Amino acid sequence: MRSGGKADVGNLPHELTSFVGRRREVAEVRRLLSVSRLVTLTGIGGVGKTRLALRVAADSSRAFDDGVWSVGLGELHDPDAVVDAVSSALTLREGQDAAPESLLVEYLAARKLLLVLDNCEHLVEPVAELAGTLLRACPELRILATSREPLGIGGEATFRVPPLTMPESDKRSGPAEGLGHYEAVDLFAERAATAVPGFAVTENNQDVVAAICRRLDGLPLAIELAAVRVGVMSVEQILHRLTDRYGLLTTGARDVPARQQTLQWCIDWSHELCTPAERAMWGRLAVFSGSFELDAVEAICADPVAADQVVDVVGSLIGKSILIREADAAGAVRYRMLDTLRDYGTERLQETGEFGSLLRRHRDWYEHVVLRAESDWISSRQAAWIVRLDVEQPNILAALQFCLIGSSEADAGIRMAAALYPYWRVRGRLREGMRWLAQLLAVQDGTPSMDRIKAVRVLGVLSGLHGDPEASALYVERGGALAAQLGDRVAEALMADAAGHHALVAQDNATACRHFESSLAVFRTDGNLLYLISSLLGLALASDADGNRTRSEVCWQEILALTEARGESVYRGWALWGLGLGAWQRGEHSRAKDLVTQGLHRARSVDDRVSAGVCMEVLSWVAVDGGAPRRAARLMGAIAALTRPVGSASINYPDVGVLHARFEQRARRAIGDRAFETEFRDGLGTRFEEAAAYALDEIGRPDTSAEPGPTTLSRREQQVAELVADGLTNKAIAGKLVISQRTAQGHVEHILSKLGFTSRSQIAAWVVEQTQGQS
């Protein structure tokens, strides 16, 4: 790793609005982080804890070689899912034999990393327990948390986030003095100028603006909500309304802090200034978790009589700062609501009596999304669906949670959880899928049905992949009994497929082959490509392990033909790996390299790290045979980094382990143990994108000794820069280079950082200059 740290490592969100003030707080929190490994920012809602934490994290990024990573816990309600949330934010997958917490500890133990745990107040106990475990086991880890109360563990440093600075109430500002050094006034001025371009604090209005900031106690959220009102009224009118309502408010409950009362009133006031349609929509939008798209709003929240007004009402709420507009990795426009405003909307919605029906409509919509993704999985739209399911996770999990309220709702949850199987598998979230399926099956009434059999089948397969053959056998037996009761041939084929996967995990390859042959006989006429490919993949692996390489080759070729014709990526990557491994076994090393290289391209395009790892495994053997043992050692280190958090349970190929050991010994003999360990450690510390690019010969050996020069781009970055200069979007670049859109976006961000630029047009101009300089 680079000794100076990497500013581009991590997942910090881009700031959507300017960051105002807080210089003293930023400096103090950074100082606390330098002397304490756990710092918790506390304060009331709306005081700006999250913004401060993210700014401190961004400013501190170069001190952490392995990056700064943010974990948002505000939408998480299950205490048992805290570990999963942290692992997911770090893009870790689940391993086969170890508990998720152990895998997280193992991953972080040797890394120098800052973890931002945001909105911990409703999960203080599990967060505190996890933080304590990680800090004890990971000496280079530091944690920055935000919470309305401290975590309460040893070594914790707390910093109470104060309101923004504001003018004193007994002092008028003279013409020469101005108010520019007060943070609250600066924030009001900047946000008001966004609502009304040209707005400024002048000698004529500065005292009124100062009074507004004082009335709102310097709370950033309250000030932002008030500032946007300059679009519809003068600052004097704003102050007048604040004065009237503030006096009334202070006569309320004495046990509620005044600032909390002020924030509550400010939101009340924003609510009253909305039209009836906007108020109704505000409440209905509170049914969403995380962000959401317009089609979901139209399906869930629209009044049938006013469906054509949805876009206008949503636009109005954006203009009034109730909603935030943003774009996801695929470029789709999404909306989200601050937690404080969402909680307020939930309270208003509960008062209307339509809360329960909206939750059900929310569930129905996301069931529809998940089932569409499953039916469309074997297609060129697969990568887009994976991105969509990534961003929809908060809403999908909320919908699954709703399904746990009773048996009458569980049927829909069963359908959703079973349909999420291909997503959970490609993302390595086996444990999460198992947990939801087990909970939903326990709530359902147990009546034999195709939906229940599908769920039991998925639970059995996931259990086997996760390294629990006993549980897998139990679910296969239960599912088989249900299928026999139902008397449906597709149901029986599904459980035969599950039995085959169980036998594969148990290394009973002949039995596995028989089960897969049985299920394939049905799936070839059933028309479900996912089921067909699942059994073909199982038969390919079982046949090869059983010594029938010819049949294995035929299965891989059939998977490749099915997926290639439809533009699919995940299973195509696996098929290319399987064919490449077969070519390697036959001594066709050049063809093997070509096939697994194609497989690695497919795996990277959808961020399938299990498939990428096994493709890189074969490429490490190629390196040893090609006289490049140092390259092989580095690749083996990168593979270890992938398989530790991911696990390799998605395949059952023991010969790979034997071959790995053989080639590792050859590499060690060629360069010596010390040199091997040095290269291996460098590979172990390489991020997935860098490791994949190295394996694909897109970049040379990464320089870990120093930061790159201001104009030093890798070969791949140079390609991306040239495509940016040609006017291509991130989506178009991803398609041209056969990479994911997230990868393309990452390359563009790295280029901007390296060149010190802030826009794509600057990249284009730089490319032109470079081209002219070479001509």
C-alpha positions in Angstrom: 0.0 0.0 0.0 1.1 3.6 -0.4 2.6 4.9 2.7 0.9 8.3 2.3 -2.6 6.8 2.1 -5.1 6.9 -0.8 -7.7 9.6 -0.9 -9.7 7.6 -3.4 -10.2 4.5 -1.3 -13.5 4.1 0.5 -17.2 4.8 -0.1 -17.8 8.3 1.3 -20.7 10.0 -0.5 -20.2 13.1 -2.5 -21.4 16.3 -0.8 -24.6 17.5 -2.4 -24.4 20.9 -0.9 -21.5 23.1 0.3 -20.1 22.6 3.7 -20.3 25.7 5.8 -18.1 26.6 8.7 -17.2 24.1 11.4 -13.4 24.8 11.2 -12.9 24.5 14.9 -15.0 21.4 15.2 -13.3 19.7 12.3 -9.9 20.4 13.8 -10.9 19.2 17.2 -12.5 16.0 16.0 -9.4 15.3 13.9 -7.3 15.9 17.0 -9.4 13.5 19.0 -9.1 10.9 16.3 -5.3 11.2 16.5 -5.3 10.3 20.2 -8.4 8.1 20.5 -9.4 5.1 18.3 -13.1 5.7 19.0 -14.6 9.2 18.7 -18.4 9.6 19.0 -20.1 12.8 17.8 -23.2 13.4 19.9 -26.0 16.0 19.7 -29.7 16.5 18.9 -31.2 15.7 15.6 -30.6 18.3 13.0 -27.4 19.7 14.6 -25.2 18.4 11.7 -23.5 15.3 13.2 -23.4 13.4 10.0 -22.1 16.2 7.8 -19.4 16.9 10.3 -18.4 13.3 10.5 -18.2 12.9 6.7 -16.2 16.1 6.4 -13.7 15.0 9.0 -13.5 11.6 7.4 -12.8 13.1 4.0 -10.2 15.5 5.3 -8.5 12.6 7.2 -8.5 10.1 4.3 -4.8 10.3 3.4 -3.9 9.1 6.9 -5.6 5.8 6.3 -3.9 3.6 3.7 -7.0 1.3 3.4 -9.5 4.1 3.1 -12.4 5.7 4.9 -15.7 3.8 4.9 -19.1 5.0 5.9 -21.8 2.7 7.3 -25.3 4.3 7.5 -27.3 2.6 10.2 -30.3 5.0 10.2 -32.5 2.6 8.2 -31.4 -0.5 10.1 -33.8 -1.9 12.7 -32.5 -5.4 13.3 -29.8 -5.4 16.0 -28.5 -8.7 14.6 -27.8 -7.1 11.2 -25.2 -4.6 12.4 -22.3 -6.8 11.4 -23.9 -7.5 8.0 -24.3 -3.8 7.4 -20.7 -3.1 8.2 -19.5 -6.0 6.0 -21.8 -4.9 3.1 -20.4 -1.3 3.3 -16.9 -2.7 3.1 -18.0 -4.8 0.1 -17.2 -8.0 2.0 -18.9 -11.3 1.2 -19.6 -14.1 3.6 -17.2 -16.9 4.1 -18.1 -20.5 4.5 -16.8 -21.6 7.9 -16.4 -18.6 10.0 -19.0 -16.3 11.7 -19.5 -12.9 10.0 -18.0 -11.1 12.9 -14.9 -13.2 12.8 -14.5 -12.6 9.1 -14.9 -8.9 9.7 -12.2 -9.0 12.4 -9.9 -11.0 10.1 -10.4 -8.5 7.2 -9.7 -5.4 9.4 -6.9 -6.9 11.6 -4.1 -5.9 9.2 -5.7 -2.8 7.7 -5.2 0.9 8.5 -8.8 2.1 8.1 -11.3 4.6 9.4 -14.9 3.4 9.8 -17.7 5.9 10.1 -20.7 4.5 11.9 -23.6 6.9 11.3 -26.8 7.2 13.2 -26.2 4.7 16.0 -28.6 5.9 18.6 -31.3 3.3 18.1 -28.7 0.5 18.0 -26.3 1.6 20.7 -25.8 -1.8 22.4 -25.0 -3.9 19.3 -22.9 -1.1 17.8 -21.0 -0.7 21.0 -20.4 -4.4 21.3 -19.1 -4.7 17.7 -17.0 -1.5 18.0 -15.3 -2.9 21.2 -14.6 -6.3 19.5 -13.1 -4.7 16.4 -11.0 -2.1 18.2 -9.5 -4.8 20.5 -8.6 -7.1 17.6 -7.6 -4.5 14.9 -4.8 -2.2 16.1 -4.8 0.1 13.0 -8.6 0.6 13.0 -10.2 3.8 14.1 -14.0 4.5 14.4 -15.9 7.7 14.1 -19.5 7.4 15.2 -22.5 9.7 15.3 -25.2 9.1 17.9 -27.6 11.1 20.1 -25.8 9.4 23.0 -22.3 8.0 23.5 -21.6 4.3 22.9 -20.3 4.0 26.4 -17.2 1.7 25.9 -13.7 2.1 27.2 -11.4 4.5 25.3 -14.3 6.4 23.8 -13.8 10.1 23.2 -17.0 12.1 22.8 -17.6 15.4 21.1 -20.9 17.2 21.5 -21.6 18.9 18.2 -22.7 22.5 19.0 -25.1 24.6 16.9 -23.5 27.0 14.4 -22.1 30.2 15.6 -24.5 33.2 15.5 -24.7 36.9 16.4 -25.4 37.8 20.0 -29.0 38.9 20.6 -28.2 42.2 22.4 -26.0 43.6 19.6 -26.8 45.1 16.3 -24.3 44.7 13.5 -22.8 47.9 12.2 -22.3 48.5 8.5 -18.6 47.8 8.6 -18.8 44.8 10.9 -20.9 42.5 8.8 -22.0 39.0 9.7 -19.8 37.0 7.4 -17.9 35.3 10.3 -21.0 33.7 11.8 -21.6 30.2 10.5 -25.4 30.3 10.9 -25.7 33.5 8.8 -23.3 32.0 6.1 -25.4 28.9 5.9 -28.7 30.8 5.6 -27.2 33.1 2.9 -25.9 30.1 0.8 -29.1 28.1 1.0 -31.2 31.2 0.3 -29.1 32.0 -2.7 -29.8 28.5 -4.0 -33.5 29.2 -3.7 -33.3 32.7 -5.1 -30.2 33.3 -7.1 -28.7 36.7 -6.2 -29.8 36.7 -2.6 -27.3 38.2 -0.3 -27.0 39.4 3.3 -26.8 43.1 3.2 -26.8 46.0 5.6 -30.5 46.3 5.1 -31.4 42.7 6.0 -28.5 41.4 8.1 -30.2 42.1 11.4 -33.3 40.2 10.3 -31.2 37.3 9.1 -29.3 37.3 12.4 -32.6 37.2 14.3 -33.8 34.3 12.2 -30.7 32.3 13.0 -31.1 33.1 16.7 -34.7 32.0 16.7 -33.6 28.7 15.2 -30.8 28.3 17.8 -28.2 27.9 15.0 -29.5 24.4 14.1 -28.3 23.7 10.5 -31.4 21.7 9.5 -33.8 24.3 10.8 -31.9 27.1 9.1 -31.9 25.3 5.8 -35.6 24.7 6.0 -36.2 28.4 6.8 -33.7 29.7 4.1 -35.6 28.0 1.3 -38.6 30.1 2.2 -37.1 33.2 0.7 -38.5 31.8 -2.5 -42.0 32.6 -1.4 -41.6 35.4 1.2 -39.3 38.1 2.5 -36.9 37.6 5.4 -39.1 39.9 7.5 -42.1 37.7 6.9 -40.0 34.6 7.8 -38.9 36.3 11.1 -42.5 37.4 11.8 -43.8 33.9 11.5 -40.9 32.5 13.5 -41.5 35.0 16.3 -45.2 34.3 16.6 -44.8 30.5 16.6 -41.6 30.5 18.7 -43.4 32.3 21.6 -46.2 29.9 21.5 -43.9 26.9 21.4 -41.9 27.7 24.5 -45.0 27.2 26.6 -45.0 23.5 25.7 -43.6 20.6 27.6 -40.9 21.6 30.0 -39.0 18.3 29.8 -38.2 18.8 26.1 -35.0 20.7 25.3 -35.6 24.1 23.8 -33.6 23.4 20.7 -35.5 20.2 20.1 -38.7 22.2 20.4 -37.4 24.7 17.9 -36.5 22.0 15.4 -39.9 20.4 15.8 -41.6 23.7 15.3 -39.5 24.5 12.3 -40.7 21.2 10.6 -44.3 22.0 11.7 -44.0 25.3 10.0 -42.5 23.8 6.8 -45.4 21.3 6.9 -48.0 24.1 7.2 -46.5 26.1 4.4 -47.1 23.1 2.1 -50.2 22.7 0.1 -52.7 19.9 1.1 -51.4 17.8 -1.8 -47.8 18.4 -0.7 -48.6 17.5 2.9 -50.3 14.3 1.9 -47.4 13.3 -0.3 -44.8 14.2 2.4 -46.6 11.7 4.7 -46.9 9.0 2.1 -43.3 9.3 1.0 -42.3 8.5 4.6 -43.2 4.9 3.8 -39.9 4.6 1.9 -36.6 3.5 3.4 -33.5 5.0 1.9 -33.9 6.4 -1.6 -36.6 5.7 -4.2 -37.6 6.3 -7.8 -40.5 8.2 -9.4 -42.2 5.0 -10.6 -42.4 3.7 -7.0 -43.9 7.0 -5.9 -46.5 6.8 -8.7 -47.4 3.2 -7.8 -47.5 3.6 -4.0 -48.3 7.2 -3.1 -50.4 8.6 -5.8 -54.1 9.3 -5.2 -55.9 7.6 -8.1 -57.7 10.9 -8.8 -54.5 13.0 -8.9 -52.0 10.5 -10.4 -51.1 13.0 -13.1 -50.0 15.5 -10.5 -47.3 13.3 -8.8 -44.4 14.7 -10.8 -45.4 18.3 -10.0 -45.9 17.6 -6.3 -42.6 15.8 -6.0 -40.9 18.7 -7.8 -42.5 21.1 -5.3 -41.2 19.1 -2.3 -37.7 19.1 -3.8 -38.0 22.9 -4.2 -39.0 23.2 -0.5 -36.0 21.0 0.6 -38.3 18.2 1.9 -36.9 15.8 -0.7 -33.4 15.5 -2.0 -32.8 14.7 -5.6 -29.8 12.5 -6.5 -28.6 10.0 -9.2 -27.6 6.4 -8.6 -24.7 4.5 -10.1 -26.8 3.8 -13.2 -27.7 7.4 -13.7 -31.3 7.0 -12.6 -32.9 9.9 -10.8 -33.8 9.0 -7.2 -35.1 10.9 -4.2 -34.6 10.6 -0.5 -35.7 12.3 2.7 -33.7 13.3 5.7 -34.4 11.0 8.6 -35.8 13.8 10.8 -38.3 14.8 8.0 -39.1 11.1 7.3 -39.9 10.5 11.0 -42.1 13.6 11.0 -43.9 12.4 7.9 -44.4 9.0 9.5 -46.2 10.6 12.5 -48.4 12.6 10.1 -49.2 9.5 8.1 -50.1 7.5 11.2 -52.6 10.2 12.0 -54.4 9.6 8.7 -55.2 5.9 9.2 -53.7 4.9 5.9 -50.2 3.9 7.2 -50.9 0.1 7.2 -52.4 0.1 3.6 -49.4 2.1 2.3 -47.0 -0.3 3.9 -48.8 -3.1 2.1 -48.6 -1.2 -1.2 -44.9 -0.5 -0.6 -44.4 -4.2 0.0 -46.4 -5.2 -3.1 -44.3 -2.8 -5.3 -41.0 -4.1 -4.1 -42.2 -7.7 -4.5 -43.0 -6.7 -8.1 -39.4 -5.2 -8.5 -37.7 -8.3 -7.1 -39.8 -10.7 -9.2 -39.1 -8.7 -12.4 -35.4 -8.9 -11.6 -35.5 -12.6 -11.2 -37.5 -13.2 -14.4 -35.1 -10.8 -16.3 -31.9 -12.2 -14.8 -30.6 -14.2 -17.7 -30.5 -11.2 -20.1 -28.4 -8.2 -21.1 -30.2 -6.2 -18.4 -28.7 -8.3 -15.6 -26.0 -5.8 -14.7 -28.6 -3.0 -14.5 -30.8 -5.2 -12.2 -27.9 -5.9 -9.9 -27.3 -2.1 -9.6 -31.0 -1.5 -9.0 -31.2 -4.2 -6.3 -28.1 -2.7 -4.7 -29.7 0.7 -4.3 -33.1 -0.7 -3.4 -31.9 -2.8 -0.5 -33.3 -0.5 2.3 -36.8 -0.7 0.7 -36.5 -4.4 -0.1 -35.5 -5.2 3.5 -38.3 -3.0 4.9 -40.8 -4.9 2.7 -39.5 -8.2 4.0 -39.8 -6.9 7.5 -43.4 -6.0 6.9 -44.0 -9.6 5.8 -43.1 -10.9 9.2 -46.1 -9.3 10.9 -48.3 -12.4 10.3 -48.9 -15.5 8.2 -51.3 -13.5 5.9 -48.4 -11.4 4.8 -45.7 -14.0 4.8 -46.6 -15.5 1.4 -45.4 -12.4 -0.4 -42.2 -12.4 1.7 -41.6 -16.0 0.8 -41.8 -15.2 -2.9 -39.5 -12.2 -2.6 -36.9 -14.0 -0.6 -36.8 -17.0 -2.9 -36.6 -14.6 -6.0 -33.6 -12.8 -4.4 -31.5 -16.0 -4.5 -29.4 -15.1 -7.6 -28.8 -11.6 -6.2 -27.8 -12.9 -2.8 -25.5 -15.4 -4.4 -23.6 -13.0 -6.7 -23.3 -10.5 -3.8 -22.1 -13.3 -1.4 -24.9 -12.4 1.1 -25.7 -16.0 1.8 -26.3 -15.6 5.6 -28.7 -12.7 5.0 -30.7 -14.8 2.6 -30.8 -17.7 5.0 -31.9 -15.5 7.9 -34.9 -14.0 6.0 -36.0 -17.3 4.5 -35.9 -19.1 7.9 -37.9 -16.2 9.6 -40.5 -16.1 6.8 -40.9 -19.8 6.7 -41.5 -19.9 10.4 -44.2 -17.2 10.2 -46.0 -18.9 7.2 -48.7 -21.5 8.0 -46.7 -24.4 6.4 -49.3 -25.4 3.8 -47.6 -27.1 0.9 -47.3 -24.7 -2.1 -45.0 -24.0 -5.0 -43.9 -20.8 -3.3 -43.0 -22.6 -0.1 -41.1 -25.3 -1.9 -39.1 -22.7 -3.9 -38.1 -21.0 -0.6 -37.1 -24.3 1.1 -35.1 -25.2 -2.0 -33.2 -21.9 -1.9 -32.6 -22.2 1.9 -31.2 -25.7 1.4 -28.8 -24.6 -1.4 -27.7 -21.5 0.6 -27.1 -23.6 3.7 -24.8 -25.9 1.7 -22.9 -23.1 0.1 -22.5 -21.5 3.5 -20.8 -24.7 4.8 -23.7 -26.3 6.8 -24.4 -29.7 5.0 -26.5 -30.9 8.0 -28.9 -28.0 7.6 -28.8 -28.4 3.8 -29.8 -32.1 4.2 -32.6 -31.2 6.5 -34.1 -28.7 4.1 -33.8 -31.0 1.2 -35.7 -33.6 3.1 -38.4 -31.2 4.1 -38.7 -29.8 0.6 -38.9 -33.2 -0.9 -41.8 -34.2 1.4 -43.6 -31.0 0.5 -43.1 -31.6 -3.2 -44.4 -35.2 -2.9 -47.5 -33.8 -1.1 -48.1 -31.3 -3.8 -47.5 -33.8 -6.6 -46.1 -31.2 -9.0 -43.2 -32.3 -11.4 -41.6 -28.9 -11.4 -41.6 -28.8 -7.5 -40.1 -32.3 -7.5 -37.4 -31.1 -10.0 -36.6 -28.1 -7.8 -36.0 -30.4 -4.8 -33.9 -32.7 -7.0 -31.7 -29.8 -7.9 -31.4 -28.9 -4.2 -30.5 -32.5 -3.5 -27.9 -32.4 -6.2 -26.3 -29.2 -4.7 -26.3 -30.9 -1.2 -24.6 -34.0 -2.6 -22.1 -31.7 -4.4 -21.2 -30.0 -1.1 -21.0 -33.4 0.6 -18.7 -34.6 -2.2 -21.0 -37.4 -3.2 -20.5 -36.6 -6.9 -22.1 -39.7 -8.4 -25.3 -39.0 -6.5 -25.1 -35.3 -7.4 -25.0 -36.2 -11.1 -28.1 -38.4 -10.8 -30.1 -35.7 -9.1 -29.1 -33.0 -11.6 -29.9 -35.3 -14.6 -33.3 -35.8 -13.0 -34.0 -32.1 -12.6 -32.6 -31.2 -16.1 -35.1 -33.6 -17.7 -37.9 -31.3 -16.3 -36.2 -27.9 -16.7 -35.5 -28.5 -20.4 -39.2 -28.4 -21.0 -40.3 -26.0 -18.2 -38.8 -22.9 -19.8 -37.2 -21.4 -16.7 -33.6 -20.5 -17.7 -32.5 -19.9 -14.1 -33.5 -23.4 -13.0 -32.0 -24.9 -16.2 -28.6 -23.1 -15.7 -28.5 -24.0 -12.0 -28.7 -27.7 -12.7 -26.4 -27.5 -15.7 -23.8 -25.7 -13.5 -24.2 -28.3 -10.8 -23.9 -31.2 -13.3 -20.8 -29.6 -14.9 -19.0 -29.5 -11.5 -20.2 -32.9 -10.3 -19.3 -34.6 -13.6 -15.8 -33.2 -13.6 -15.2 -34.1 -10.0 -16.6 -37.6 -10.8 -14.1 -38.0 -13.7 -16.4 -37.4 -16.6 -14.7 -34.3 -18.1 -16.4 -34.7 -21.5 -19.9 -34.3 -20.0 -18.6 -31.4 -17.9 -17.4 -29.7 -21.0 -20.8 -30.2 -22.7 -22.6 -28.6 -19.8 -20.3 -25.6 -19.7 -20.7 -25.1 -23.4 -24.5 -25.2 -23.1 -24.4 -22.6 -20.3 -22.2 -20.4 -22.4 -24.5 -20.7 -25.4 -27.6 -19.9 -23.3 -26.0 -16.9 -21.6 -24.0 -15.5 -24.5 -27.0 -15.4 -26.7 -28.9 -13.3 -24.1 -26.0 -11.0 -23.0 -25.9 -12.4 -19.5 -22.7 -12.0 -17.4 -22.7 -13.9 -14.1 -23.2 -17.4 -15.3 -21.3 -16.7 -18.5 -18.3 -15.8 -16.3 -18.6 -19.2 -14.5 -18.9 -21.0 -17.8 -15.8 -19.4 -19.2 -13.9 -20.3 -16.1 -15.1 -23.9 -16.3 -14.1 -24.2 -19.9 -10.8 -22.6 -19.2 -10.1 -25.0 -16.4 -10.9 -27.9 -18.7 -8.5 -26.5 -21.3 -5.8 -26.2 -18.7 -6.3 -29.9 -17.7 -5.9 -30.9 -21.3 -2.6 -28.9 -21.6 -4.1 -26.2 -23.8 -2.6 -23.4 -21.7 -2.9 -20.6 -24.2 -6.7 -21.3 -24.7 -7.1 -21.6 -21.0 -5.7 -18.2 -20.4 -7.9 -16.7 -23.1 -11.0 -18.2 -21.6 -10.5 -17.3 -18.0 -9.4 -13.8 -19.0 -12.8 -13.4 -20.7 -14.4 -14.9 -17.6 -12.6 -12.4 -15.4 -13.9 -9.6 -17.6 -17.5 -10.8 -17.1 -17.1 -11.3 -13.4 -15.6 -7.8 -13.0 -18.4 -6.2 -15.0 -20.9 -7.3 -12.3 -18.6 -7.3 -9.3 -18.8 -11.1 -8.9 -15.7 -11.6 -6.7 -16.1 -15.3 -6.2 -16.0 -16.0 -9.9 -13.2 -13.4 -10.3 -11.1 -15.2 -7.7 -11.3 -18.6 -9.4 -10.4 -17.0 -12.8 -7.4 -15.2 -11.2 -6.4 -18.6 -9.7 -5.9 -20.1 -13.2 -4.1 -16.9 -14.3 -1.6 -17.4 -11.4 -0.8 -20.9 -12.7 -0.3 -19.4 -16.2 2.2 -16.9 -14.6 4.2 -19.7 -13.0 4.4 -21.7 -16.2 5.3 -18.6 -18.1 8.3 -17.8 -15.9 6.7 -15.0 -13.9 6.7 -16.4 -10.3 6.6 -12.9 -8.7 3.5 -12.1 -10.7 2.0 -15.4 -9.6 2.8 -14.7 -5.9 1.1 -11.3 -6.1 -2.0 -12.8 -7.8 -2.2 -15.4 -5.1 -2.1 -12.7 -2.4 -5.0 -10.9 -4.2 -6.9 -14.2 -4.5 -6.5 -14.7 -0.8 -7.8 -11.2 -0.1 -10.9 -12.0 -2.2 -11.6 -15.5 -0.8 -11.2 -14.6 2.9 -14.3 -12.4 3.1 -16.1 -14.1 0.1 -15.3 -17.8 0.7 -15.2 -20.2 -2.2 -18.2 -22.2 -1.2 -19.9 -21.4 -4.5 -18.0 -24.2 -6.2 -17.0 -27.7 -5.2 -13.7 -28.4 -6.9 -11.1 -29.9 -4.6 -8.5 -30.3 -7.3 -8.2 -26.5 -7.5 -6.8 -26.5 -3.9 -4.3 -29.3 -4.9 -3.2 -27.4 -8.0 -2.9 -24.2 -6.0 -0.5 -25.8 -3.5 1.6 -27.2 -6.3 2.0 -23.9 -8.1 2.7 -22.0 -4.9 5.5 -24.4 -4.1 7.0 -23.9 -7.6 6.8 -20.1 -7.2 8.5 -20.3 -3.8 11.3 -22.4 -5.2 11.8 -20.0 -8.0 12.1 -16.8 -6.0 12.5 -17.9 -2.4 10.2 -17.7 0.5 11.0 -14.1 1.5 10.4 -12.7 -2.0 7.2 -14.8 -2.3 5.9 -13.5 1.0 6.7 -9.9 0.0 4.8 -10.2 -3.3 2.0 -12.1 -1.6 1.5 -9.4 1.1 1.4 -6.7 -1.6 -1.3 -8.6 -3.4 -3.1 -9.1 -0.2 -3.3 -5.4 0.3 -4.6 -4.7 -3.3 -8.1 -3.6 -3.9 -10.3 -5.8 -6.1 -10.4 -3.4 -9.0 -6.6 -3.0 -9.0 -6.1 -6.7 -8.6 -8.4 -7.5 -11.5 -6.7 -4.9 -13.7 -3.3 -6.4 -12.9 -4.5 -9.9 -13.6 -5.8 -8.7 -17.0 -2.5 -7.0 -17.9 -4.2 -3.6 -17.9 -1.7 -2.1 -15.5 1.8 -3.1 -14.5 2.9 -3.9 -11.0 1.3 -1.2 -8.8 3.8 1.2 -7.3 3.3 0.9 -3.5 6.2 3.2 -2.6 4.8 6.6 -3.4 1.9 8.6 -4.7 1.7 8.8 -8.5 2.8 11.9 -10.2 0.3 14.6 -11.1 -0.1 13.4 -14.7 0.6 9.6 -14.3 -2.3 7.5 -15.5 -2.4 3.8 -15.7 -3.1 2.2 -19.1 -6.8 1.7 -18.3 -7.1 5.3 -16.9 -5.6 6.6 -20.1 -8.2 4.7 -22.1 -11.0 6.1 -19.9 -9.6 9.6 -20.2 -9.6 9.3 -24.0 -13.2 8.1 -24.0 -14.2 11.0 -21.7 -12.6 13.3 -24.3 -14.7 11.7 -27.0 -17.8 12.7 -25.0 -18.8 9.3 -23.7 -20.8 9.0 -20.5 -19.8 6.6 -17.7 -22.5 4.1 -19.0 -21.1 4.3 -22.5 -17.5 3.9 -21.3 -18.6 0.8 -19.2 -20.2 -0.8 -22.3 -17.2 -0.1 -24.5 -14.6 -1.4 -22.1 -16.8 -4.3 -20.7 -16.6 -3.1 -17.2 -19.3 -2.1 -14.6 -20.7 1.4 -14.6 -19.4 1.7 -11.0 -15.9 0.8 -12.2 -16.1 3.4 -15.0 -17.2 6.0 -12.5 -14.3 5.1 -10.2 -11.8 5.4 -13.0 -13.1 8.9 -13.8 -12.9 10.0 -10.2 -9.3 8.6 -9.9 -8.3 10.6 -13.0 -9.8 13.8 -11.7 -8.0 13.3 -8.4 -4.6 12.5 -10.0 -4.8 15.4 -12.4 -6.2 17.8 -9.9 -9.2 18.5 -12.0 -12.9 19.0 -11.1 -14.7 18.4 -14.4 -14.8 16.1 -17.4 -14.1 19.0 -19.7 -10.8 19.5 -18.0 -9.9 15.9 -18.7 -10.9 16.3 -22.3 -8.7 19.4 -22.7 -5.8 17.6 -21.0 -6.1 14.6 -23.4 -6.0 17.1 -26.4 -2.9 18.7 -25.0 -1.2 15.3 -24.5 -2.0 14.3 -28.1 -0.7 17.6 -29.5 2.4 17.3 -27.4 3.1 13.8 -28.9 2.5 14.9 -32.5 
